[in-house]
Amino acid sequence: MRKPLGYATVVEPDKSLVERDTVTCAHCQRIVFVKPGTGSTVYLIPQPTGSPREEMGAFCRRCMAPVCLECNEDGRCLPFERQLEQAER
């Protein structure tokens, strides 16, 4: 993926404006910040120190979509659409 799928603007009192490219996890719908210019290949993990930590992005080859690191660690492919279908039954 060459382009991010979204864009976030974070506004907090007494802090500077933060703007980031984002992707949405196909499994849990979590919003993940990505490094500009990398698409979804480098995730930015917020840190208490202020400077985000860089991690390699994750991609599910079963549903062919970006996923968050937690869903990637889980190893199961359960797309959000399928979760909704199961809940409707």
N, C-alpha and C positions, 0 to 999 in steps of 0.2 A: 504494500500500500504506500503510495507516494504522498498522499495528502491526508491531513487529519480530517476526522469526520465532524468535528465541532470546535467551538471556541468558548472559553469561559472568561468572565471578568469578575474578579473577587474584590469587593470593597469592604474594608474594615475601618472602624473609627481609629484615628491616630496612627494609621499605617498607610503606606503608599499603595496605589492601585496595582493589582497584579493581573496581567492578561496572559492566558495560556491557550495553546492548541490542545484539543482533547480527542479521545476516542471513548466509545461506550462498550463495556464488556457485553458480549452477546449472550452470556450465560446469566449474569446477575444484575445487569444494567448499571453497574458502578461506573462512574465517570473517572477516567484516568488521564492525568496531564501527560503530554508528550513533549519531547524536546523539539523546538522549532526546526523545521527543515528535515526531520527524520521520519515523518509520517507516524507510524505506530511502532517503530523499531526501538526507540529508547524512551522508557517511561521516567517521569520525574516524580519521586516519592518525597512528599513534604517532610521536613525535619524540624524539630524544635529550635535548632540553631538558626533557622531562616533560610539557609541555602539548601535547595533540594538535592537529594541523592539520585544519581542516575542508575537505572537498572535496564537490562535487556527486556524488550517487549515480549509479549506472548501471543501466539496465534493458534487457534484450534483448527487442526487439519480435517476434522470430521465435518464441522459446519462451516469451515472456511471463513472464519471471522476473528477479529481481535478479541482477546479475553484478558481480564485482570490477572495479576500474579497469583492470587489466592485460588481462583478457578483453575488456572493452569496447574497449580500444585495438586489440586483435587484429582485431576486426571480424567474426570468424567465429562462427557459431552451432553449437557442438558440445556439446550438453547431456551431462552426466555419464552419464546413462542410456544414451545412444547410444554413448558411449565404452566402456561396459561390454559392450554388445551386440557391438561390433566386436572387443573383446578375446576374447569367448567363441567367435567364429567361427574 
